[in-house]
Amino acid sequence: MSRAKSAAPTLRILFGAAGSLGPGKIALLEAIGRCGSISAAAREMDMSYRRAWLLVEAMNQSFRAPLVLTATGGHRGGGAQITPLAREVLQRYQTIERKAQAAVASEIEAFQSLLAPQSLPEKK
């Protein structure tokens, strides 16, 4: 038997009346950056296009400039790209996340010791 090793804090930054930025939106921005498309990023994340689009709209409205720029379809097809501001948002979020995890590492370790033992996977 071994203790669960999955306890980890997650970071959600709340701003304004209903705005927030957390792991889901960060993952979507990263996926759009990799895929060059909101629909491809949504597929990669097993998310509906509509949900991804709504999240992109919310992020674009929450920051001083858009985080994602889109191009409509046509002969060459559409696409999306993250902006320099989005890259800065990603970098700053990741920095805050690293610092927060480091700050609570010993407390997380102590918390893990309170969890029920987990069965080890069977060896084949």
Residue, then its C-alpha position, 0 to 999 in steps of 0.5 A: m500500500s502506498r499513500a496517494k501522490s496526487a494531492a496538489p493545489t490548483l490556482r484560480i485567479l479571481f478578478g472582477a465580478a465574474g472573471s477568473l483564470g484557472p487551469g482550464k482556461i490556461a490549458l485552452l490558451e496553451a492548446i490554441g497556441r499549439c494547434g493554431s485553431i480553437s476547434a482543434a484545441a477544443r478537440e484536443m481537450d475533449m471540449s465542445y467548440r461552443r464551450a471553447w469559444l465562450l471561454v475565449e470570448a470571456m478571456n478576451q473581454s477580461f483583459r485590456a486586449p484580446l488573448v486570442l485572435t481569430a481568422t474566419g474560414g475561406h480558401r485557406g481556412g480559418g484559425a486562431q493564434i494567441t497574442p503576445l499578451a496571452r503569452e505574458v499571461l501564460q508566463r505570469y500565471q505559471t510563475i505564480e503557480r510555481k511560487a504558490q506550490a513551493a510555498v505550500a509544499s510542506e503543508i501539502e505533504a502533511f495533508q497527503s499523510l491524512l489521506a487513505p492508503q491507495s491500492l497499488p496497481e496489480k503487476k501483470 
